[in-house]
């Protein structure tokens, strides 16, 4: 199997993008998931629906509105230009912003399920020992929810690696800047370079299998009653 320099460049860019997005979503998604798991507020439903929206929204629709928002006439575009950052579309960091929105439910939902599975009793026990809510979160909730963090991180990373519609809409196809692996495969197919497309697609196929295998391998086995 031979990968060209452009293929390797696209793979490296994809890994970089997925790593940054996963780290950002760990920081952003954890408090959102914790709030959704603990709150009884009436707006929990609407907030949960907004978080899950990328699961059902066509990537081109999400990409289109992100493009408008980050463009020269959008509110984010005005802000980034005022800060001297410039416009985000067709840049690597534009891909990061778009991928954070698109992969948000893949981080939040597994974490929310992990936090909900903890129940109230461990946190109540920590409170009786005079632990503050913040202490209880870091010393009780986080250790108990670590399988959820592992699954959420792996799923977020893998989902970001496999993005196509959103990254093409926001980033275009700039070598070394926004041309990720999925776009590179598309380019090979469009140029009738089926062998090159097969080689890169095979790498992505093996990666996807390893991701799923790792999730199932690390998933705790439920205990059965005797």
C-alpha positions as CSV (number, residue, x, y, z in Angstrom):
1,X,0.0,0.0,0.0
2,X,1.5,3.3,-1.1
3,X,0.3,6.7,0.2
4,X,1.4,9.8,-1.5
5,X,2.8,12.9,0.2
6,X,-0.5,14.6,-0.2
7,X,-2.3,11.6,1.4
8,X,0.1,11.7,4.4
9,X,-0.4,15.5,4.7
10,X,-4.2,15.0,4.7
11,X,-3.9,12.3,7.3
12,X,-1.8,14.4,9.6
13,X,-4.1,17.4,9.2
14,X,-7.1,15.2,10.0
15,X,-5.4,13.8,13.2
16,X,-4.5,17.3,14.2
17,X,-8.0,18.6,13.7
18,X,-9.6,15.6,15.5
19,X,-7.2,16.0,18.5
20,X,-7.9,19.7,18.9
21,X,-11.6,19.3,18.6
22,X,-11.7,16.4,21.1
23,X,-9.7,18.4,23.7
24,X,-12.0,21.5,23.2
25,X,-15.1,19.4,23.6
26,X,-13.8,17.7,26.7
27,X,-13.6,21.1,28.3
28,X,-16.9,22.4,26.8
29,X,-19.0,19.3,26.8
30,X,-18.3,18.1,30.3
31,X,-20.1,21.0,32.1
32,X,-22.9,20.8,29.6
33,X,-23.3,17.0,30.1
34,X,-23.1,17.4,33.9
35,X,-25.8,20.1,33.8
36,X,-28.1,18.0,31.6
37,X,-27.6,15.0,33.8
38,X,-28.4,16.9,37.0
39,X,-30.9,19.6,36.2
40,X,-34.6,19.4,36.5
41,X,-35.2,22.7,34.8
42,X,-37.9,22.9,32.1
43,X,-35.4,24.1,29.5
44,X,-33.4,20.9,29.8
45,X,-35.4,19.5,26.9
46,X,-34.8,22.4,24.5
47,X,-31.1,22.6,25.4
48,X,-30.7,18.8,24.9
49,X,-32.4,19.1,21.6
50,X,-30.0,21.9,20.5
51,X,-27.0,19.8,21.5
52,X,-28.3,16.7,19.6
53,X,-29.3,18.8,16.5
54,X,-26.2,17.8,14.5
55,X,-27.2,14.2,14.7
56,X,-30.2,14.8,12.4
57,X,-29.4,18.0,10.6
58,X,-27.8,17.6,7.2
59,X,-24.1,18.6,7.3
60,X,-24.6,20.9,4.4
61,X,-27.3,22.8,6.3
62,X,-25.1,23.2,9.4
63,X,-22.2,24.1,7.3
64,X,-24.2,26.7,5.4
65,X,-25.3,28.5,8.5
66,X,-21.9,28.4,10.1
67,X,-20.5,29.8,6.9
68,X,-23.0,32.7,7.1
69,X,-22.2,33.3,10.7
70,X,-18.4,33.3,10.3
71,X,-18.5,35.1,7.0
72,X,-17.8,38.8,6.5
73,X,-21.5,39.8,7.1
74,X,-22.0,37.4,10.0
75,X,-21.8,38.2,13.8
76,X,-18.8,35.9,14.3
77,X,-17.1,37.3,11.2
78,X,-17.5,40.8,12.5
79,X,-16.1,39.8,15.9
80,X,-13.1,37.9,14.5
81,X,-12.3,40.8,12.2
82,X,-12.6,43.3,15.0
83,X,-10.2,41.2,17.1
84,X,-7.7,41.2,14.2
85,X,-8.0,37.4,13.7
86,X,-9.6,37.7,10.2
87,X,-12.3,35.5,8.8
88,X,-12.5,31.9,9.8
89,X,-14.0,30.3,6.7
90,X,-11.4,28.4,4.5
91,X,-8.9,28.3,7.3
92,X,-7.9,25.4,9.7
93,X,-9.4,27.2,12.7
94,X,-12.6,27.6,10.8
95,X,-12.6,23.8,10.5
96,X,-12.1,23.5,14.2
97,X,-15.0,25.7,15.1
98,X,-17.3,23.9,12.6
99,X,-16.2,20.5,13.9
100,X,-16.8,21.5,17.5
101,X,-20.4,22.2,16.7
102,X,-20.8,19.1,14.5
103,X,-19.2,16.7,17.0
104,X,-20.8,18.2,20.1
105,X,-23.5,15.5,20.7
106,X,-20.8,12.7,20.3
107,X,-19.1,14.1,23.4
108,X,-22.1,15.3,25.4
109,X,-24.5,12.4,25.1
110,X,-22.1,9.6,26.3
111,X,-21.0,11.8,29.2
112,X,-24.5,12.6,30.1
113,X,-25.4,8.9,30.2
114,X,-22.3,8.2,32.3
115,X,-23.2,11.0,34.8
116,X,-26.8,9.8,35.0
117,X,-25.7,6.3,35.7
118,X,-23.8,7.4,38.9
119,X,-27.1,8.2,40.7
120,X,-27.6,10.4,43.7
121,X,-26.2,8.1,46.5
122,X,-22.4,8.6,45.9
123,X,-22.8,12.3,45.7
124,X,-25.0,12.4,48.9
125,X,-22.4,10.3,50.7
126,X,-19.7,12.8,49.6
127,X,-21.9,15.7,50.9
128,X,-22.3,14.0,54.3
129,X,-18.5,14.0,54.5
130,X,-18.6,17.8,54.0
131,X,-17.4,17.7,50.4
132,X,-18.4,20.7,48.4
133,X,-20.2,20.2,45.1
134,X,-17.0,20.9,43.2
135,X,-15.0,18.5,45.4
136,X,-17.7,15.8,44.9
137,X,-17.6,16.3,41.1
138,X,-13.8,15.9,40.9
139,X,-13.4,13.2,43.5
140,X,-16.5,11.1,43.0
141,X,-18.3,11.9,39.7
142,X,-15.2,12.0,37.4
143,X,-13.6,8.7,38.6
144,X,-17.0,6.9,38.4
145,X,-17.7,8.3,34.9
146,X,-14.3,7.6,33.4
147,X,-15.6,4.9,31.0
148,X,-18.0,7.5,29.6
149,X,-15.1,9.9,29.1
150,X,-13.2,7.3,27.3
151,X,-16.1,6.4,25.0
152,X,-17.0,10.0,24.4
153,X,-13.4,11.0,23.5
154,X,-13.0,8.1,21.1
155,X,-16.3,8.7,19.4
156,X,-15.7,12.4,19.1
157,X,-12.2,11.9,17.6
158,X,-13.5,9.3,15.2
159,X,-16.5,11.3,14.2
160,X,-14.3,14.3,13.5
161,X,-12.0,12.2,11.4
162,X,-14.9,11.1,9.2
163,X,-16.5,14.5,8.6
164,X,-17.0,15.5,5.0
165,X,-19.9,17.8,4.3
166,X,-19.2,20.4,7.0
167,X,-15.5,20.5,6.4
168,X,-15.9,20.9,2.7
169,X,-18.5,23.6,3.2
170,X,-16.4,25.6,5.7
171,X,-12.9,24.7,4.7
172,X,-13.1,24.1,1.0
173,X,-10.2,22.1,-0.4
174,X,-6.9,23.9,0.3
175,X,-3.8,21.5,0.4
176,X,-2.1,21.6,3.8
177,X,-4.7,23.9,5.3
178,X,-8.2,22.4,5.0
179,X,-7.8,19.3,2.8
180,X,-8.5,16.5,5.3
181,X,-8.5,12.8,4.6
182,X,-12.2,12.6,3.6
183,X,-11.8,15.4,1.1
184,X,-8.6,13.8,-0.2
185,X,-10.5,10.6,-0.9
186,X,-13.2,12.6,-2.7
187,X,-10.5,14.3,-4.8
188,X,-9.0,10.9,-5.8
189,X,-12.3,9.5,-6.9
190,X,-13.2,12.7,-8.8
191,X,-9.8,12.4,-10.7
192,X,-10.6,8.7,-11.3
193,X,-7.5,7.7,-9.2
194,X,-9.3,4.7,-7.7
195,X,-6.2,2.9,-6.5
196,X,-5.1,6.0,-4.5
197,X,-8.6,6.4,-3.2
198,X,-8.6,2.7,-2.2
199,X,-5.3,3.0,-0.3
200,X,-6.4,6.0,1.7
201,X,-9.9,4.6,2.2
202,X,-8.4,1.3,3.5
203,X,-6.5,3.2,6.1
204,X,-9.7,4.9,7.3
205,X,-11.5,1.6,7.3
206,X,-8.9,0.0,9.5
207,X,-8.9,3.1,11.8
208,X,-12.7,2.9,12.1
209,X,-12.6,-0.8,13.0
210,X,-9.9,-0.2,15.7
211,X,-12.0,2.7,17.2
212,X,-15.1,0.5,17.5
213,X,-13.1,-2.4,18.8
214,X,-11.5,-0.2,21.5
215,X,-14.9,1.1,22.6
216,X,-16.3,-2.4,23.0
217,X,-13.2,-3.7,24.7
218,X,-13.3,-0.9,27.3
219,X,-17.0,-1.0,27.9
220,X,-17.7,-2.3,31.4
221,X,-19.5,-5.7,31.4
222,X,-22.8,-5.4,33.3
223,X,-23.0,-7.7,36.4
224,X,-25.7,-10.3,36.3
225,X,-27.7,-11.3,39.3
226,X,-27.1,-14.8,40.7
